[in-house]
């Protein structure tokens, strides 16, 4: 988009572009999301930025009305396979906070100077600035939704010192941390990622969040999939269809977590001309609040919340076979994985064997929560306990880094490494690439997938799978080919 086109999106308050770019107003010193409801500024006073961090780096403060840091992430970072896209996925997972810029560069296979140069040239901000913007958002969530002491919030958000925390909050939000906390309505709850309000957390109640998405969201199809593939002990789906709750355990960098996400989607705006997006309500119970950013990003990948459904539906609607499916389910998502290594093991082993592995080798929670009793076993534990066969080869490769499935992994290299393992079927490798690596453009073997569906072939697979599961379309797989998930029921 050129700047004139972006300005037209701002004039029309088009929420389809929230998170895809930001605009700042030189006369006020504030930056906003495209759908900001404030009076549209004059074109000559507007500047555009690819990231919130770039706007902050130029001295602009976040708008208190539209909360531009609370938008869905750009879909570009999931689509792109280059170093910038990989870097953004790693930064979102909190790598810079945990390992610094040197750790980020090492995972990307570049020097720190090269990473800094490429990110700054394309995004207007380097890795430190991008991580700083993310820390500020995490801090705001904790300030407005929990009663944690401000000093604890500073370090839980990833800041190295309280002074750095205070300076950043003042620079980004034009308010002190205490003032930001005081502004959160106690009765109505704190402002969340989707821009609405949720009940303020009480001790032991976890952190309430609203996980924003753009455009329509077919929650029922996602929850159907999660319910089918749930492994007892580490996850569950409860409730009646349309009002279900998905819960699971998470192994996180600093501790463990139990997360719950509600099926019902919510939207702050309605109307035939609106593109409101909305959010999923979630609640996180973390043993260490420093894991908040990572836990949120993993949920966003699992539920595919940063997707651009408008671009996906427009492309797939041009396909005669897919057009009626897209019309029936606009905004259908291609879910990812909360733990890529776990998903790889489950895709190969299947649900029954995965449940056995959990009960035998999974780490028991210190405090079980209902049917959630374990963490899924780590690859190193499985590789040592059951080293034989394809599963042993896979877990050993995951444990020693021969196969990398983290958010910054090179997808082609990961696929090649998977296919090099003895006995690993290409269909399982494709399933791992779709889900664990969140690749939006995968054509499983044996499935006719024309190039006209690029770069959204993974979404085409989901449409065909969903139609088949509902009995609304033909089986997309020829009889002689296996299901693209191998032994599992995952799609």
C-alpha positions as CSV (number, residue, x, y, z in Angstrom):
1,X,0.0,0.0,0.0
2,X,1.3,3.5,-0.8
3,X,0.7,6.3,1.7
4,X,-2.3,7.7,-0.1
5,X,-4.0,4.3,0.1
6,X,-3.2,4.1,3.8
7,X,-4.6,7.5,4.4
8,X,-7.9,6.4,2.7
9,X,-8.0,3.4,5.1
10,X,-7.5,5.8,8.0
11,X,-10.3,8.1,6.7
12,X,-12.7,5.2,6.4
13,X,-11.6,3.8,9.8
14,X,-11.0,0.4,8.2
15,X,-10.2,-2.1,11.0
16,X,-9.0,-4.6,8.4
17,X,-5.7,-2.8,8.5
18,X,-5.3,-2.6,12.3
19,X,-1.9,-4.1,13.1
20,X,-0.8,-4.0,9.4
21,X,0.4,-0.4,9.8
22,X,0.1,2.6,12.3
23,X,-0.3,6.3,11.7
24,X,1.0,9.2,13.8
25,X,-0.1,12.8,14.0
26,X,2.7,15.3,14.2
27,X,0.6,18.0,15.7
28,X,-0.5,15.9,18.7
29,X,2.5,13.5,19.1
30,X,0.2,10.5,19.2
31,X,0.1,7.4,17.1
32,X,-3.0,5.3,16.4
33,X,-4.4,2.2,14.7
34,X,-6.2,2.9,11.3
35,X,-9.7,2.4,12.8
36,X,-9.2,5.0,15.5
37,X,-12.6,6.7,16.1
38,X,-11.0,10.1,16.7
39,X,-11.4,12.9,14.1
40,X,-9.3,12.1,11.0
41,X,-6.2,14.4,11.0
42,X,-5.2,16.3,7.9
43,X,-3.0,14.4,5.5
44,X,-0.1,16.7,5.8
45,X,0.2,16.0,9.5
46,X,0.1,12.2,9.2
47,X,3.1,9.9,9.2
48,X,2.9,6.1,8.7
49,X,4.8,3.3,10.4
50,X,5.0,-0.4,9.9
51,X,5.3,-1.1,13.6
52,X,4.3,0.5,16.9
53,X,8.0,0.4,17.9
54,X,8.9,2.6,15.0
55,X,6.3,5.2,16.0
56,X,7.5,5.1,19.6
57,X,11.1,5.4,18.4
58,X,10.2,8.7,16.7
59,X,8.8,10.0,20.0
60,X,5.0,9.4,19.4
61,X,2.8,8.2,22.3
62,X,0.1,5.5,22.1
63,X,-3.4,6.9,21.7
64,X,-5.4,6.3,24.8
65,X,-8.7,6.0,22.9
66,X,-7.9,3.3,20.3
67,X,-5.0,1.6,22.2
68,X,-2.8,0.8,19.1
69,X,-0.7,-1.7,21.0
70,X,-3.7,-3.9,21.5
71,X,-4.3,-4.8,17.9
72,X,-3.7,-8.2,16.3
73,X,-0.2,-8.7,14.9
74,X,0.6,-8.3,11.3
75,X,-0.2,-11.4,9.2
76,X,3.0,-10.7,7.3
77,X,5.1,-12.2,10.1
78,X,3.4,-15.6,9.8
79,X,3.5,-15.6,5.9
80,X,7.0,-14.5,5.4
81,X,9.9,-17.0,5.5
82,X,12.7,-14.5,5.2
83,X,14.9,-13.3,8.1
84,X,12.6,-10.4,9.0
85,X,9.6,-12.6,9.3
86,X,11.5,-15.2,11.3
87,X,12.9,-12.5,13.6
88,X,9.5,-11.0,14.3
89,X,8.2,-14.4,15.2
90,X,11.1,-14.9,17.6
91,X,10.8,-11.5,19.2
92,X,7.1,-12.1,19.7
93,X,8.0,-15.3,21.6
94,X,10.3,-13.3,23.9
95,X,13.7,-14.4,22.7
96,X,15.3,-10.9,23.0
97,X,14.1,-10.6,26.6
98,X,15.5,-14.0,27.5
99,X,18.6,-14.3,25.3
100,X,19.3,-10.8,24.0
101,X,20.0,-9.6,20.5
102,X,23.0,-12.0,20.3
103,X,20.6,-15.0,21.0
104,X,18.2,-13.8,18.4
105,X,20.9,-13.4,15.8
106,X,22.4,-16.9,16.6
107,X,19.0,-18.5,16.1
108,X,18.6,-16.8,12.7
109,X,22.2,-17.6,11.6
110,X,23.2,-14.0,11.1
111,X,25.3,-11.5,12.9
112,X,23.7,-9.2,15.4
113,X,24.7,-6.2,13.1
114,X,23.0,-7.8,10.1
115,X,19.8,-8.4,12.1
116,X,19.8,-4.9,13.4
117,X,20.4,-3.5,9.9
118,X,17.7,-5.5,8.2
119,X,15.0,-4.9,10.8
120,X,15.8,-1.2,11.0
121,X,15.8,-0.8,7.2
122,X,12.4,-2.5,6.7
123,X,10.5,-1.8,9.9
124,X,12.0,1.4,11.2
125,X,13.0,-0.2,14.5
126,X,15.7,-2.7,15.6
127,X,15.2,-5.8,17.8
128,X,15.7,-3.9,21.1
129,X,13.0,-1.3,20.2
130,X,10.6,-4.0,19.0
131,X,11.1,-6.0,22.2
132,X,10.7,-2.7,24.2
133,X,7.3,-2.1,22.7
134,X,6.2,-5.6,23.5
135,X,7.4,-5.2,27.1
136,X,5.4,-2.0,27.4
137,X,2.2,-3.8,26.3
138,X,2.8,-6.7,28.7
139,X,3.3,-4.2,31.5
140,X,0.1,-2.4,30.7
141,X,-1.9,-5.6,30.7
142,X,-0.4,-6.6,34.1
143,X,-1.0,-3.1,35.6
144,X,-4.6,-3.0,34.6
145,X,-5.6,-6.6,35.3
146,X,-3.7,-7.7,38.3
147,X,-2.7,-6.5,41.8
148,X,0.9,-7.5,41.4
149,X,3.3,-5.0,43.0
150,X,4.6,-2.5,40.4
151,X,8.2,-3.6,41.0
152,X,7.3,-7.2,40.3
153,X,5.5,-6.1,37.1
154,X,8.6,-4.3,35.9
155,X,10.7,-7.5,36.0
156,X,7.8,-9.8,34.9
157,X,7.4,-7.6,31.8
158,X,11.1,-8.2,30.8
159,X,12.6,-4.9,31.9
160,X,16.1,-4.9,33.3
161,X,15.4,-2.3,36.0
162,X,12.5,-0.4,37.6
163,X,13.9,2.9,36.2
164,X,13.9,1.5,32.6
165,X,10.3,0.3,33.2
166,X,9.2,3.7,34.5
167,X,10.8,5.6,31.7
168,X,9.3,3.4,29.0
169,X,5.8,3.5,30.4
170,X,6.0,7.3,30.6
171,X,7.3,7.5,27.1
172,X,4.8,5.1,25.5
173,X,1.6,6.0,27.4
174,X,2.4,9.5,28.7
175,X,1.5,8.3,32.3
176,X,3.3,6.8,35.2
177,X,2.7,3.1,36.0
178,X,0.7,4.1,39.1
179,X,-1.5,6.4,37.1
180,X,-2.0,3.8,34.4
181,X,-3.1,1.3,37.1
182,X,-5.4,3.8,38.8
183,X,-7.1,4.6,35.4
184,X,-8.4,1.0,35.2
185,X,-12.0,0.8,36.4
186,X,-12.1,-1.5,39.4
187,X,-15.7,-2.6,38.8
188,X,-15.6,-3.0,35.0
189,X,-12.1,-4.5,34.7
190,X,-9.0,-3.6,32.8
191,X,-8.5,-2.7,29.2
192,X,-7.4,-5.8,27.3
193,X,-5.8,-6.8,24.1
194,X,-9.0,-6.5,22.1
195,X,-9.7,-3.1,23.4
196,X,-12.6,-4.0,25.7
197,X,-12.9,-4.6,29.4
198,X,-12.7,-7.8,31.5
199,X,-12.9,-8.4,35.2
200,X,-9.9,-7.5,37.2
201,X,-7.9,-10.5,38.4
202,X,-8.1,-11.5,42.1
203,X,-5.4,-13.5,43.8
204,X,-5.4,-17.1,42.4
205,X,-7.9,-16.2,39.6
206,X,-5.3,-15.9,36.9
207,X,-4.8,-13.1,34.4
208,X,-7.8,-12.2,32.2
209,X,-7.1,-11.4,28.6
210,X,-8.9,-10.6,25.4
211,X,-7.1,-12.1,22.4
212,X,-7.8,-9.8,19.5
213,X,-8.4,-11.0,15.9
214,X,-9.3,-9.1,12.7
215,X,-12.3,-9.9,10.6
216,X,-14.7,-12.9,11.0
217,X,-13.6,-15.9,13.1
218,X,-15.0,-19.4,12.8
219,X,-14.5,-20.4,16.4
220,X,-16.7,-23.5,16.2
221,X,-14.4,-25.1,13.5
222,X,-11.3,-24.4,15.6
223,X,-12.9,-25.8,18.8
224,X,-14.2,-28.9,16.9
225,X,-10.6,-29.6,15.8
226,X,-9.2,-29.0,19.3
227,X,-11.8,-31.3,20.8
228,X,-11.1,-34.1,18.4
229,X,-7.3,-34.1,19.0
230,X,-7.3,-33.3,22.8
231,X,-4.9,-35.6,24.7
232,X,-6.2,-36.4,28.2
233,X,-4.0,-35.0,31.0
234,X,-2.7,-32.0,29.1
235,X,-5.8,-30.5,27.5
236,X,-9.6,-30.7,27.5
237,X,-12.6,-29.1,25.8
238,X,-15.7,-28.7,28.0
239,X,-19.1,-27.3,27.6
240,X,-21.8,-27.3,25.0
241,X,-21.0,-26.5,21.3
242,X,-21.1,-22.8,20.9
243,X,-20.1,-22.2,24.5
244,X,-17.1,-24.4,25.0
245,X,-13.9,-23.7,26.9
246,X,-10.5,-25.1,25.8
247,X,-8.0,-25.6,28.6
248,X,-4.4,-26.9,28.5
249,X,-1.1,-27.0,30.3
250,X,2.0,-25.2,29.0
251,X,5.7,-25.6,29.5
252,X,7.1,-22.1,29.4
253,X,10.6,-20.6,29.7
254,X,10.4,-19.7,33.4
255,X,7.7,-22.0,34.7
256,X,4.4,-23.6,33.8
257,X,1.0,-22.4,32.9
258,X,-2.6,-23.4,32.6
259,X,-4.6,-21.5,30.0
260,X,-8.3,-21.4,29.2
261,X,-9.9,-19.9,26.1
262,X,-13.7,-19.4,25.6
263,X,-15.3,-20.4,22.3
264,X,-17.6,-17.4,22.1
265,X,-16.2,-14.6,20.0
266,X,-17.0,-11.0,21.0
267,X,-17.0,-7.8,19.0
268,X,-17.1,-4.1,20.1
269,X,-18.9,-3.0,16.9
270,X,-21.5,-4.3,14.5
271,X,-23.1,-3.3,11.3
272,X,-23.0,-4.3,7.6
273,X,-20.3,-1.8,6.7
274,X,-18.1,-2.5,9.6
275,X,-15.0,-4.8,9.7
276,X,-14.9,-5.0,13.5
277,X,-12.8,-8.1,14.2
278,X,-13.2,-9.1,17.8
279,X,-11.6,-11.2,20.5
280,X,-11.6,-14.5,22.3
281,X,-11.7,-14.3,26.1
282,X,-8.9,-16.1,27.8
283,X,-7.5,-16.6,31.3
284,X,-3.9,-17.5,32.2
285,X,-2.6,-19.1,35.4
286,X,1.2,-18.7,35.4
287,X,3.7,-19.9,38.0
288,X,5.9,-17.0,36.8
289,X,4.4,-13.8,35.4
290,X,7.5,-13.4,33.2
291,X,6.0,-16.0,30.9
292,X,3.0,-13.8,30.0
293,X,4.3,-12.6,26.7
294,X,5.3,-16.1,25.5
295,X,2.1,-17.7,26.7
296,X,0.0,-15.1,24.8
297,X,2.0,-15.5,21.6
298,X,1.6,-19.3,21.8
299,X,-2.1,-19.0,22.2
300,X,-2.2,-16.6,19.3
301,X,-0.4,-19.1,17.0
302,X,-2.6,-21.9,18.2
303,X,-5.8,-20.1,17.4
304,X,-4.3,-18.3,14.3
305,X,-5.4,-14.9,15.6
306,X,-3.0,-12.8,13.5
307,X,-4.3,-14.1,10.2
308,X,-5.7,-11.7,7.5
309,X,-9.0,-13.4,6.7
310,X,-9.9,-10.8,4.0
311,X,-6.8,-11.7,1.9
312,X,-7.3,-15.4,2.4
313,X,-11.0,-15.4,1.5
314,X,-10.5,-13.2,-1.5
315,X,-7.9,-15.5,-3.0
316,X,-9.7,-18.8,-2.2
317,X,-13.1,-17.4,-3.3
318,X,-11.7,-17.2,-6.9
319,X,-11.4,-21.0,-6.9
320,X,-14.6,-22.7,-8.1
321,X,-14.4,-25.6,-5.8
322,X,-13.6,-23.5,-2.7
323,X,-15.9,-20.5,-3.3
324,X,-19.0,-22.1,-1.7
325,X,-17.0,-23.3,1.2
326,X,-15.5,-19.9,1.8
327,X,-19.0,-18.3,1.5
328,X,-20.3,-20.8,4.1
329,X,-17.4,-20.2,6.6
330,X,-15.7,-16.8,6.0
331,X,-12.7,-16.3,8.2
332,X,-11.9,-20.0,8.7
333,X,-8.6,-20.3,10.4
334,X,-5.6,-22.7,10.0
335,X,-4.7,-23.4,13.7
336,X,-1.1,-23.7,14.7
337,X,0.4,-25.3,17.8
338,X,0.9,-24.2,21.4
339,X,4.1,-26.3,21.6
340,X,5.6,-27.2,18.2
341,X,7.8,-30.1,19.5
342,X,4.8,-31.6,21.3
343,X,2.7,-31.3,18.1
344,X,5.3,-33.1,16.1
345,X,5.4,-36.0,18.5
346,X,1.6,-36.2,18.5
347,X,1.3,-36.0,14.7
348,X,3.5,-39.0,14.4
349,X,2.3,-41.0,17.4
350,X,-1.4,-40.4,17.2
351,X,-3.8,-39.6,20.1
352,X,-3.9,-42.9,21.9
353,X,-0.1,-43.3,21.9
354,X,0.3,-39.7,22.9
355,X,-1.9,-40.2,25.9
356,X,0.2,-43.2,26.9
357,X,3.4,-41.1,26.6
358,X,1.8,-38.4,28.8
359,X,0.8,-40.8,31.6
360,X,4.1,-42.6,31.6
361,X,6.7,-39.8,30.9
362,X,4.9,-36.5,31.4
363,X,5.8,-34.3,34.3
364,X,3.0,-34.2,36.9
365,X,1.7,-30.8,37.8
366,X,2.4,-29.7,41.4
367,X,-1.3,-28.7,41.7
368,X,-3.5,-30.6,39.2
369,X,-6.5,-28.6,37.9
370,X,-9.4,-30.8,37.2
371,X,-8.5,-33.3,34.4
372,X,-5.3,-31.3,33.6
373,X,-2.6,-33.3,35.5
374,X,0.6,-33.3,33.4
375,X,2.9,-31.4,31.0
376,X,3.6,-33.2,27.8
377,X,6.9,-35.0,28.1
378,X,10.0,-33.2,26.7
379,X,11.7,-34.6,23.6
380,X,14.9,-35.4,25.5
381,X,12.9,-37.5,28.0
382,X,11.2,-39.4,25.3
383,X,14.4,-39.9,23.3
384,X,16.1,-41.5,26.3
385,X,13.1,-43.5,27.4
386,X,12.0,-44.9,24.0
387,X,14.9,-44.4,21.6
388,X,13.8,-46.9,18.9
389,X,11.9,-46.4,15.7
390,X,10.7,-43.3,14.0
391,X,9.5,-41.8,17.2
392,X,12.8,-42.2,18.8
393,X,14.6,-40.6,15.8
394,X,12.2,-37.7,15.9
395,X,12.5,-37.0,19.6
396,X,16.3,-37.3,19.4
397,X,16.4,-34.8,16.5
398,X,14.2,-32.4,18.4
399,X,16.3,-32.7,21.5
400,X,19.7,-32.2,19.9
401,X,18.5,-29.4,17.5
402,X,18.8,-31.4,14.3
403,X,15.1,-30.6,13.7
404,X,14.2,-27.0,14.8
405,X,10.5,-26.1,15.1
406,X,10.8,-22.8,17.1
407,X,9.0,-19.7,15.7
408,X,12.2,-18.6,14.0
409,X,13.0,-21.9,12.3
410,X,13.6,-22.0,8.6
411,X,10.6,-23.9,7.3
412,X,12.4,-25.5,4.3
413,X,15.3,-26.6,6.4
414,X,13.0,-28.1,9.1
415,X,11.0,-30.0,6.5
416,X,14.2,-31.4,4.9
417,X,15.4,-32.5,8.3
418,X,12.1,-34.2,9.1
419,X,12.1,-36.1,5.8
420,X,15.7,-37.3,6.5
421,X,14.5,-39.1,9.6
422,X,14.0,-42.9,9.0
423,X,10.4,-43.8,8.4
424,X,8.9,-40.4,8.7
425,X,6.1,-40.1,6.2
426,X,5.9,-37.0,4.0
427,X,2.2,-36.5,5.0
428,X,3.3,-36.3,8.7
429,X,6.0,-33.8,7.7
430,X,3.4,-31.7,5.9
431,X,1.1,-31.7,8.9
432,X,4.0,-30.6,11.1
433,X,4.8,-27.8,8.7
434,X,1.2,-26.6,8.7
435,X,0.7,-26.7,12.4
436,X,4.0,-26.6,14.3
437,X,5.7,-24.2,11.9
438,X,2.4,-22.3,11.1
439,X,3.1,-22.2,7.4
440,X,0.1,-20.8,5.6
441,X,1.0,-22.3,2.2
442,X,1.4,-26.1,2.4
443,X,0.0,-28.7,0.0
444,X,-0.1,-32.1,1.7
445,X,1.0,-35.0,-0.6
446,X,-1.9,-36.7,-2.4
447,X,-4.1,-33.6,-2.3
448,X,-4.8,-31.7,-5.5
449,X,-3.8,-28.2,-4.6
450,X,-3.5,-25.8,-7.6
451,X,-1.0,-22.9,-7.5
452,X,-3.9,-20.5,-7.8
453,X,-4.6,-21.1,-4.1
454,X,-1.1,-19.8,-3.2
455,X,-0.1,-18.4,-0.7
456,X,-3.0,-19.8,1.4
457,X,-3.0,-23.5,0.6
458,X,-3.0,-24.5,4.2
459,X,-6.3,-22.6,4.6
460,X,-7.7,-24.4,1.5
461,X,-6.8,-27.7,3.3
462,X,-8.8,-26.5,6.3
463,X,-11.8,-25.7,4.2
464,X,-11.8,-29.1,2.5
465,X,-11.2,-30.9,5.8
466,X,-14.0,-28.9,7.6
467,X,-16.5,-29.5,4.8
468,X,-15.7,-33.2,4.9
469,X,-16.0,-33.4,8.6
470,X,-19.4,-31.8,8.4
471,X,-20.5,-33.9,5.6
472,X,-20.8,-30.9,3.3
473,X,-18.4,-31.9,0.7
474,X,-16.4,-34.7,-0.9
475,X,-13.5,-36.3,0.8
476,X,-10.6,-34.2,-0.5
477,X,-8.1,-37.1,-0.3
478,X,-7.9,-39.8,-2.9
479,X,-8.4,-43.3,-1.3
480,X,-4.8,-44.4,-2.0
481,X,-3.3,-41.5,0.0
482,X,-3.1,-41.3,3.8
483,X,-4.7,-38.6,5.9
484,X,-2.3,-35.7,6.0
485,X,-1.8,-36.1,9.7
486,X,-0.5,-39.7,9.5
487,X,-1.9,-41.6,12.5
488,X,-3.4,-38.6,14.3
489,X,-6.7,-37.0,13.9
490,X,-5.2,-33.5,13.7
491,X,-6.0,-31.5,10.6
